[in-house]
Amino acid sequence: MIIFIGINKFIKRFFDMVSSGVLLILLIPFMAIIAIAVKLDSKGPIFFVQRRRTLHGREFNMYKYRSMIVDAESMGSGLCNYKDDPRVTKVGKFLRETSLDELPQLLNIFLGDMSVVGPRPPVAYEFGDFETINKRFRKRFEVRGGLTGYAQIKGRNDNDWNEKVDLDNKYIDLFRKYGVVVDIAIIFQTVFRVFKKDQVYETKADATMTDEEAARQNAENLVALSHEPD
C-alpha cells in the first residue's frame, strides 16, 4: 500500500508539472488578452494575489486574474461572493462564470504550491487560529490544495463547509485507494461543469439576510466548525 501511494504521488506531481508547464506555454497569447481586458476594464493590478494554505497548512501566494474592484476583500461581503455582487467588474463577471480567473494558478501548480486536483486552498485566516483546528479539518491538508477537487464536482458553492470538508476528506481516502484514476475522473467532470457554469455563486443560509450579514454568519460558523472538539 505504501509503495502504491508513493508511486501515485510521483505520477500526480509529474502530471502536475508537465500539464501546467505545457498549458502555460500554449495559453500565453490567450492569457495576455485576458490580462489586457482586466487592465482596460477597471483600475488596479491585473492579478489578485492572496495568501492561501496548502499541504501541511503551509501558506503561499495564490494567483488569480483580478475580477473585483481593488480592496474588495475588505468591503461588503468580504470573502463571500453572492449573485449580483457589486464589487465584481464587468470582465470579472465573465471570468468568474467561465472560471478563467483561475488560469494563473497554473503557475502555482508548476511551482508545487498546488496540484491540478485536491481540496481548494482556503484563505490563510479563514479558519481562525490554524494551529488549533480539529482533526477533521486538518486532514484536508494532507495533500496539496487543488485547482479543482471532489467537492467542486459534487456541488461546488452549493455545499456548505461541513459538506466540503467531508468531500475533501473522502477524496483523500479515494486517492489512497485508487490513485490517479480518481484525479482523471475529477478532471473530466470539472470540464463538464465549467461549460455548464454550475454553482458559480455562493448561496445564503437565509435568503432574507443582506450579503454582509450572510458573510459574517458564514465566517463565524466556519471558525466554530473548524474548532469543534474531535
Contacts in CASP RR format, 6 or more apart in sequence:
PFRMAT RR
TARGET T0000
AUTHOR 0000-0000-0000
METHOD contacts of the structure
MODEL  1
MIIFIGINKFIKRFFDMVSSGVLLILLIPFMAIIAIAVKLDSKGPIFFVQ
RRRTLHGREFNMYKYRSMIVDAESMGSGLCNYKDDPRVTKVGKFLRETSL
DELPQLLNIFLGDMSVVGPRPPVAYEFGDFETINKRFRKRFEVRGGLTGY
AQIKGRNDNDWNEKVDLDNKYIDLFRKYGVVVDIAIIFQTVFRVFKKDQV
YETKADATMTDEEAARQNAENLVALSHEPD
1 176 0 8 1.000
4 179 0 8 1.000
5 176 0 8 1.000
5 179 0 8 1.000
8 175 0 8 1.000
8 179 0 8 1.000
8 180 0 8 1.000
11 180 0 8 1.000
12 115 0 8 1.000
12 117 0 8 1.000
12 179 0 8 1.000
12 180 0 8 1.000
12 183 0 8 1.000
13 112 0 8 1.000
13 115 0 8 1.000
15 116 0 8 1.000
15 180 0 8 1.000
15 183 0 8 1.000
16 109 0 8 1.000
16 110 0 8 1.000
16 112 0 8 1.000
16 114 0 8 1.000
16 115 0 8 1.000
16 116 0 8 1.000
17 109 0 8 1.000
17 110 0 8 1.000
17 112 0 8 1.000
19 109 0 8 1.000
19 116 0 8 1.000
20 106 0 8 1.000
20 107 0 8 1.000
20 109 0 8 1.000
20 110 0 8 1.000
20 116 0 8 1.000
21 106 0 8 1.000
21 110 0 8 1.000
23 106 0 8 1.000
24 106 0 8 1.000
24 107 0 8 1.000
24 110 0 8 1.000
27 103 0 8 1.000
27 106 0 8 1.000
31 103 0 8 1.000
31 104 0 8 1.000
34 65 0 8 1.000
34 95 0 8 1.000
34 100 0 8 1.000
34 103 0 8 1.000
35 46 0 8 1.000
35 65 0 8 1.000
37 91 0 8 1.000
38 46 0 8 1.000
38 65 0 8 1.000
38 66 0 8 1.000
38 67 0 8 1.000
38 89 0 8 1.000
38 91 0 8 1.000
38 92 0 8 1.000
38 95 0 8 1.000
39 46 0 8 1.000
41 89 0 8 1.000
41 90 0 8 1.000
41 91 0 8 1.000
41 92 0 8 1.000
42 66 0 8 1.000
42 69 0 8 1.000
42 89 0 8 1.000
42 90 0 8 1.000
42 91 0 8 1.000
43 70 0 8 1.000
44 66 0 8 1.000
44 70 0 8 1.000
45 66 0 8 1.000
45 70 0 8 1.000
46 65 0 8 1.000
46 66 0 8 1.000
47 63 0 8 1.000
47 64 0 8 1.000
47 65 0 8 1.000
47 66 0 8 1.000
47 104 0 8 1.000
48 63 0 8 1.000
48 64 0 8 1.000
48 65 0 8 1.000
48 66 0 8 1.000
48 67 0 8 1.000
48 68 0 8 1.000
48 101 0 8 1.000
49 61 0 8 1.000
49 62 0 8 1.000
49 63 0 8 1.000
49 64 0 8 1.000
50 61 0 8 1.000
50 62 0 8 1.000
50 64 0 8 1.000
50 73 0 8 1.000
50 123 0 8 1.000
51 59 0 8 1.000
51 60 0 8 1.000
51 61 0 8 1.000
51 62 0 8 1.000
51 123 0 8 1.000
51 124 0 8 1.000
51 125 0 8 1.000
52 59 0 8 1.000
52 60 0 8 1.000
52 61 0 8 1.000
52 62 0 8 1.000
52 121 0 8 1.000
52 122 0 8 1.000
52 123 0 8 1.000
52 124 0 8 1.000
53 59 0 8 1.000
53 60 0 8 1.000
53 121 0 8 1.000
53 122 0 8 1.000
53 123 0 8 1.000
53 124 0 8 1.000
53 130 0 8 1.000
53 141 0 8 1.000
54 60 0 8 1.000
54 113 0 8 1.000
54 114 0 8 1.000
54 121 0 8 1.000
54 141 0 8 1.000
54 144 0 8 1.000
54 145 0 8 1.000
55 141 0 8 1.000
55 142 0 8 1.000
55 143 0 8 1.000
55 144 0 8 1.000
55 145 0 8 1.000
56 141 0 8 1.000
56 142 0 8 1.000
57 130 0 8 1.000
57 141 0 8 1.000
59 124 0 8 1.000
60 108 0 8 1.000
60 113 0 8 1.000
60 121 0 8 1.000
61 113 0 8 1.000
62 105 0 8 1.000
62 108 0 8 1.000
62 113 0 8 1.000
62 114 0 8 1.000
62 121 0 8 1.000
63 104 0 8 1.000
63 105 0 8 1.000
63 107 0 8 1.000
63 108 0 8 1.000
64 101 0 8 1.000
64 102 0 8 1.000
64 104 0 8 1.000
64 105 0 8 1.000
65 92 0 8 1.000
65 95 0 8 1.000
65 100 0 8 1.000
65 101 0 8 1.000
65 103 0 8 1.000
65 104 0 8 1.000
66 89 0 8 1.000
66 92 0 8 1.000
67 88 0 8 1.000
67 89 0 8 1.000
67 91 0 8 1.000
67 92 0 8 1.000
67 93 0 8 1.000
67 95 0 8 1.000
67 96 0 8 1.000
67 101 0 8 1.000
68 85 0 8 1.000
68 87 0 8 1.000
68 88 0 8 1.000
68 89 0 8 1.000
68 92 0 8 1.000
69 87 0 8 1.000
69 89 0 8 1.000
72 78 0 8 1.000
72 87 0 8 1.000
73 79 0 8 1.000
75 87 0 8 1.000
76 87 0 8 1.000
76 211 0 8 1.000
76 212 0 8 1.000
76 215 0 8 1.000
77 85 0 8 1.000
77 211 0 8 1.000
77 212 0 8 1.000
77 214 0 8 1.000
77 215 0 8 1.000
78 215 0 8 1.000
79 123 0 8 1.000
79 126 0 8 1.000
79 215 0 8 1.000
79 219 0 8 1.000
80 202 0 8 1.000
80 211 0 8 1.000
80 214 0 8 1.000
80 215 0 8 1.000
80 218 0 8 1.000
81 88 0 8 1.000
81 96 0 8 1.000
81 201 0 8 1.000
81 202 0 8 1.000
82 201 0 8 1.000
82 202 0 8 1.000
82 203 0 8 1.000
82 204 0 8 1.000
82 211 0 8 1.000
82 214 0 8 1.000
83 201 0 8 1.000
85 201 0 8 1.000
85 211 0 8 1.000
88 96 0 8 1.000
92 101 0 8 1.000
94 100 0 8 1.000
95 101 0 8 1.000
96 200 0 8 1.000
97 197 0 8 1.000
97 200 0 8 1.000
98 194 0 8 1.000
98 197 0 8 1.000
99 194 0 8 1.000
102 147 0 8 1.000
105 114 0 8 1.000
105 147 0 8 1.000
106 147 0 8 1.000
108 114 0 8 1.000
109 115 0 8 1.000
109 116 0 8 1.000
109 146 0 8 1.000
109 147 0 8 1.000
112 144 0 8 1.000
113 144 0 8 1.000
114 121 0 8 1.000
114 144 0 8 1.000
114 145 0 8 1.000
114 146 0 8 1.000
114 147 0 8 1.000
115 143 0 8 1.000
115 144 0 8 1.000
115 145 0 8 1.000
115 146 0 8 1.000
115 147 0 8 1.000
116 146 0 8 1.000
116 147 0 8 1.000
116 148 0 8 1.000
116 183 0 8 1.000
116 187 0 8 1.000
117 146 0 8 1.000
117 147 0 8 1.000
117 148 0 8 1.000
117 149 0 8 1.000
117 171 0 8 1.000
117 182 0 8 1.000
117 183 0 8 1.000
117 186 0 8 1.000
117 187 0 8 1.000
118 143 0 8 1.000
118 144 0 8 1.000
118 145 0 8 1.000
118 146 0 8 1.000
118 147 0 8 1.000
118 148 0 8 1.000
118 149 0 8 1.000
118 150 0 8 1.000
118 168 0 8 1.000
118 171 0 8 1.000
119 140 0 8 1.000
119 141 0 8 1.000
119 143 0 8 1.000
119 145 0 8 1.000
119 146 0 8 1.000
119 149 0 8 1.000
119 151 0 8 1.000
119 164 0 8 1.000
119 168 0 8 1.000
119 171 0 8 1.000
119 172 0 8 1.000
120 145 0 8 1.000
120 146 0 8 1.000
120 149 0 8 1.000
120 151 0 8 1.000
120 152 0 8 1.000
120 164 0 8 1.000
120 168 0 8 1.000
121 145 0 8 1.000
121 146 0 8 1.000
124 130 0 8 1.000
126 219 0 8 1.000
126 222 0 8 1.000
127 133 0 8 1.000
127 137 0 8 1.000
127 222 0 8 1.000
127 223 0 8 1.000
127 226 0 8 1.000
127 227 0 8 1.000
128 223 0 8 1.000
128 226 0 8 1.000
128 227 0 8 1.000
129 227 0 8 1.000
132 227 0 8 1.000
133 226 0 8 1.000
133 227 0 8 1.000
134 226 0 8 1.000
134 227 0 8 1.000
134 228 0 8 1.000
134 229 0 8 1.000
134 230 0 8 1.000
135 230 0 8 1.000
136 165 0 8 1.000
136 169 0 8 1.000
136 228 0 8 1.000
136 230 0 8 1.000
137 165 0 8 1.000
137 225 0 8 1.000
137 226 0 8 1.000
139 168 0 8 1.000
139 169 0 8 1.000
139 172 0 8 1.000
140 165 0 8 1.000
140 168 0 8 1.000
140 169 0 8 1.000
140 172 0 8 1.000
142 172 0 8 1.000
143 171 0 8 1.000
143 172 0 8 1.000
143 175 0 8 1.000
148 186 0 8 1.000
148 187 0 8 1.000
148 190 0 8 1.000
149 168 0 8 1.000
149 171 0 8 1.000
149 186 0 8 1.000
149 190 0 8 1.000
150 167 0 8 1.000
150 168 0 8 1.000
150 170 0 8 1.000
150 171 0 8 1.000
150 174 0 8 1.000
150 182 0 8 1.000
150 186 0 8 1.000
151 159 0 8 1.000
151 163 0 8 1.000
151 164 0 8 1.000
151 167 0 8 1.000
151 168 0 8 1.000
151 171 0 8 1.000
152 186 0 8 1.000
152 190 0 8 1.000
152 193 0 8 1.000
153 186 0 8 1.000
153 189 0 8 1.000
153 190 0 8 1.000
153 193 0 8 1.000
154 167 0 8 1.000
155 198 0 8 1.000
155 199 0 8 1.000
156 193 0 8 1.000
156 198 0 8 1.000
156 199 0 8 1.000
156 200 0 8 1.000
157 199 0 8 1.000
157 200 0 8 1.000
157 201 0 8 1.000
157 202 0 8 1.000
157 203 0 8 1.000
158 199 0 8 1.000
158 203 0 8 1.000
159 167 0 8 1.000
160 205 0 8 1.000
161 221 0 8 1.000
161 222 0 8 1.000
161 225 0 8 1.000
161 226 0 8 1.000
162 225 0 8 1.000
165 225 0 8 1.000
171 182 0 8 1.000
171 186 0 8 1.000
174 182 0 8 1.000
175 182 0 8 1.000
175 183 0 8 1.000
193 199 0 8 1.000
202 218 0 8 1.000
204 211 0 8 1.000
204 214 0 8 1.000
205 214 0 8 1.000
205 217 0 8 1.000
205 218 0 8 1.000
206 214 0 8 1.000
206 217 0 8 1.000
209 217 0 8 1.000
END
